[in-house]
């Protein structure tokens, strides 16, 4: 199991999982549905299975590209830690488990499960034909809050869509920052990304715009629900961490990209979700 956790970078689940919890408890607080441990477990399993499938398939599909890139040549498939067929089988197993899990939730989640898989698996192809690949990755993770909301409520609503739009912009923005490292490699190998298309300086501006939009979208639920000032404190904290992230990366200095990508985004996601959950808990108590 250890080598498969390495293949799918299981720790990266921290990016989208907190927003899935937001969607789940948003449905409980804004509808007449009650908390259910089984539904929570099924939601978490869906998140894990979908992300395992997406990451494993990305590694499988990009195995030849990763082998040529000095930065990624140490990954599990190019380095020989995992065989390509093992990654593909792992993808298929997790995809089947994802669909089967939705079968035990409700009809709408089951019917939409192939659509969700198409998005998260399809992302891996996008860098081959469009620099907007970052937005497709963002869309894949943006399914987390609306999907978790559907687990509980079984129907669509506007509030979780605000959070999904926030995740779309937030993830797309930090993925552009991460892609700065491969600008030259992507350009030489006819791979598409915002940095390869626009250059580092303009790519960082696009990332900044997306992150401003992300803050706008996480702020909007405050004006469309009964969230309190405590939630606004979480929005402020989220915004400050995005500003901090951009302060770490310069067009001529990418030495702190990993800190910007992994550390600040992981903290932003967890802390923001914690503010939301505490706000929801305190409102229910008092």
C-alpha atoms as one frame of an Amber mdcrd trajectory, in Angstrom:
protein
   0.000   0.000   0.000   2.886   2.352   0.722   4.030   2.425  -2.889   0.496
   3.126  -4.116   0.121   5.969  -1.612   3.321   7.340  -3.102   1.942   6.914
  -6.635  -1.202   8.939  -5.941   0.423  11.374  -3.473  -2.266  10.598  -0.939
  -1.296  13.597   1.191  -2.542  15.887  -1.590  -6.099  14.880  -0.681  -5.833
  17.729   1.829  -6.518  20.228  -0.972 -10.079  19.168  -1.866 -11.201  17.092
   1.128 -11.832  20.081   3.453 -14.100  21.616   0.808 -15.967  18.325   0.573
 -16.625  18.589   4.313 -17.871  22.141   3.727 -20.327  20.885   1.101 -21.476
  18.030   3.340 -22.177  20.128   6.430 -23.544  23.002   4.353 -26.284  20.640
   3.193 -27.052  19.651   6.784 -27.215  23.261   7.999 -29.233  24.626   5.065
 -31.720  21.783   4.535 -33.851  19.570   6.745 -31.480  16.639   6.340 -29.888
  15.243   9.495 -26.301  14.178  10.069 -25.599  10.583   9.083 -22.290   8.852
   9.775 -22.771   6.384   6.923 -23.250   9.170   4.382 -20.152  10.938   5.706
 -18.123   7.735   5.332 -19.455   7.163   1.802 -18.592  10.755   0.855 -15.017
  10.355   2.113 -14.654   7.050   0.247 -15.882   8.679  -2.965 -13.301  11.428
  -2.565 -10.504   8.933  -1.969 -11.459   6.579  -4.815 -11.961   9.379  -7.355
  -8.694  11.054  -6.494  -6.777   7.757  -6.502  -8.118   6.997  -9.973  -7.346
  10.483 -11.287  -3.787  10.653  -9.968  -2.869   7.083 -10.919  -4.213   7.591
 -14.440  -2.300  10.852 -14.766   0.909   9.084 -13.793   0.131   6.237 -16.204
  -0.653   8.499 -19.140   2.319  10.815 -18.507   4.866   8.082 -17.892   6.905
   8.831 -21.027   6.742  12.589 -20.499   7.763  12.223 -16.855  10.720  10.060
 -17.847  12.080  12.840 -20.077  11.640  15.618 -17.536  14.502  15.783 -14.992
  12.098  17.111 -12.345   9.664  14.203 -12.695  11.972  11.353 -13.704  12.083
  10.204 -10.068   8.337   9.529 -10.001   7.196   5.985  -9.320   6.615   4.740
 -12.874   9.692   6.264 -14.590  11.894   5.145 -11.707  10.529   1.584 -11.882
   8.908   1.503  -8.448   5.537   0.744 -10.035   4.858  -0.856 -13.422   2.592
   1.021 -15.859   0.055  -1.828 -15.915  -0.127  -1.800 -12.117  -1.016   1.914
 -12.213  -3.669   1.268 -14.866  -5.211  -1.606 -12.885  -5.170   0.594  -9.775
  -7.032   3.264 -11.770  -9.691   0.813 -12.952 -10.224  -0.648  -9.467 -10.650
   2.785  -7.890 -12.991   3.925 -10.670 -15.212   0.878 -10.124 -15.167   1.389
  -6.351 -16.118   5.031  -6.830 -19.158   4.173  -8.944 -20.205   1.345  -6.619
 -19.957   3.641  -3.610 -22.256   6.227  -5.211 -24.792   3.439  -5.740 -25.235
   3.306  -1.951 -25.720   7.081  -1.636 -28.564   8.204  -3.906 -29.654   8.089
  -7.528 -28.352  11.479  -8.593 -24.841  10.737  -7.286 -24.884   7.374  -9.057
 -26.119   8.842 -12.354 -23.519  11.624 -12.247 -20.598   9.392 -11.212 -19.468
   8.672 -14.815 -19.520  12.418 -15.525 -17.320  13.079 -12.505 -14.901  10.349
 -13.573 -14.808  11.725 -17.121 -13.709  15.104 -15.767 -11.048  13.900 -13.338
  -9.619  11.304 -15.718  -9.943  13.510 -18.795  -7.744  16.211 -17.257  -4.658
  14.133 -18.004  -5.161  14.593 -21.750  -5.680  18.347 -21.719  -2.057  19.478
 -21.567  -1.637  17.876 -24.969  -3.992  20.305 -26.691  -4.869  23.327 -24.523
  -3.100  25.714 -22.125  -6.377  25.840 -20.189  -5.527  22.450 -18.678  -5.184
  24.139 -15.272  -8.863  25.068 -15.355  -9.822  21.472 -16.083  -7.812  20.349
 -13.059  -9.573  23.025 -11.048 -12.926  21.789 -12.320 -12.105  18.257 -11.191
 -11.430  19.358  -7.616 -14.352  21.801  -7.755 -16.690  18.813  -7.895 -15.880
  18.145  -4.221 -18.208  20.638  -2.461 -21.148  20.258  -4.839 -20.729  16.466
  -4.882 -20.649  16.302  -1.079 -23.730  18.525  -0.929 -25.541  16.117  -3.260
 -24.646  13.206  -0.980 -26.759  14.779   1.759 -29.385  16.850  -0.043 -29.848
  14.842  -3.241 -30.488  18.037  -5.207 -28.591  21.066  -6.506 -28.485  24.477
  -4.802 -26.654  27.770  -5.359 -24.643  27.939  -2.128 -22.390  24.909  -2.791
 -21.807  26.199  -6.338 -20.138  29.304  -4.862 -17.690  27.028  -3.052 -17.146
  24.958  -6.202 -16.346  28.109  -8.187 -13.942  29.152  -5.437 -12.149  25.793
  -5.650 -12.048  26.028  -9.454 -10.281  29.406  -9.351  -8.092  28.573  -6.354
  -6.785  25.255  -7.721  -6.324  26.593 -11.263  -4.331  29.497  -9.857  -1.952
  27.443  -7.761  -1.535  24.846 -10.511  -0.313  27.626 -12.798   2.274  28.522
 -10.159   3.359  24.880  -9.943   3.625  24.665 -13.757   6.148  27.521 -13.797
   8.814  24.921 -13.050   8.197  23.170 -16.394   7.801  26.205 -18.655  10.848
  25.482 -20.826  10.298  21.723 -20.886   6.655  22.104 -21.894   7.499  24.530
 -24.677  10.236  22.306 -26.094   8.018  19.221 -26.008   4.868  20.845 -27.430
   2.986  20.531 -24.146   0.475  23.174 -23.190   0.327  25.286 -20.040  -0.295
  28.918 -19.179   3.414  29.512 -18.382   4.527  27.903 -21.671   1.936  29.965
 -23.541   2.289  33.374 -21.851   5.628  33.208 -20.048   6.284  33.302 -16.306
   5.407  36.938 -15.618   2.028  36.927 -17.380   1.236  33.473 -16.005   1.667
  34.797 -12.465  -0.736  37.636 -13.293  -3.325  35.135 -14.510  -2.822  33.138
 -11.311  -3.307  36.304  -9.241  -6.574  37.121 -11.040  -7.867  33.597 -10.429
  -7.001  33.828  -6.754  -8.790  37.176  -6.417 -11.857  35.499  -7.921 -11.441
  32.592  -5.491 -11.626  35.014  -2.545 -14.706  36.678  -4.059 -16.465  33.334
  -4.397 -15.695  32.211  -0.831 -16.991  35.572   0.411 -20.296  35.392  -1.500
 -21.913  32.717   0.723 -21.744  35.186   3.629 -24.158  37.475   1.801 -26.492
  34.646   0.788 -26.844  32.756   4.055 -26.784  33.235   7.822 -23.028  32.779
   8.194 -21.472  34.999  10.874 -18.424  37.218  11.255 -16.523  34.103  12.302
 -16.842  32.811   8.751 -15.563  36.149   7.425 -12.472  35.682   9.586 -11.891
  32.411   7.735 -12.275  34.207   4.399  -9.700  36.781   5.507  -7.285  34.065
   6.598  -7.756  32.290   3.255  -7.067  35.538   1.367  -3.938  36.299   3.398
  -2.500  32.859   2.681  -3.053  33.358  -1.053  -1.265  36.711  -0.844   1.554
  35.015   1.069   1.726  32.324  -1.612   2.256  34.908  -4.347   4.886  36.711
  -2.296   7.006  33.545  -2.335   7.201  33.117  -6.112   8.831  35.491  -8.571
   9.381  35.068 -12.338  13.144  34.900 -11.727  13.010  32.909  -8.483  11.113
  29.611  -8.301  13.025  28.211  -5.339   9.990  28.479  -3.048   7.362  27.001
  -5.391   7.001  23.857  -3.288   6.354  25.899  -0.152   3.799  27.995  -2.022
   2.148  24.945  -3.597   2.078  22.365  -0.817   2.326  24.193   2.493   0.332
  27.392   2.023  -2.471  25.767   0.025  -2.827  22.858   2.425  -3.019  25.227
   5.393  -5.443  27.541   3.557  -7.830  24.702   2.793  -7.826  23.162   6.259
  -8.044  26.416   8.210 -10.774  27.888   6.003 -12.875  24.724   6.309 -12.307
  24.763  10.073 -13.665  28.313  10.314 -16.730  27.298   8.306 -17.386  24.181
  10.397 -16.924  26.044  13.680 -19.229  28.808  12.484 -21.861  26.212  11.594
 -21.444  24.434  14.932 -21.662  27.637  16.987 -24.802  28.800  15.154 -26.474
  25.472  15.838 -25.499  25.614  19.512 -26.585  29.181  20.202
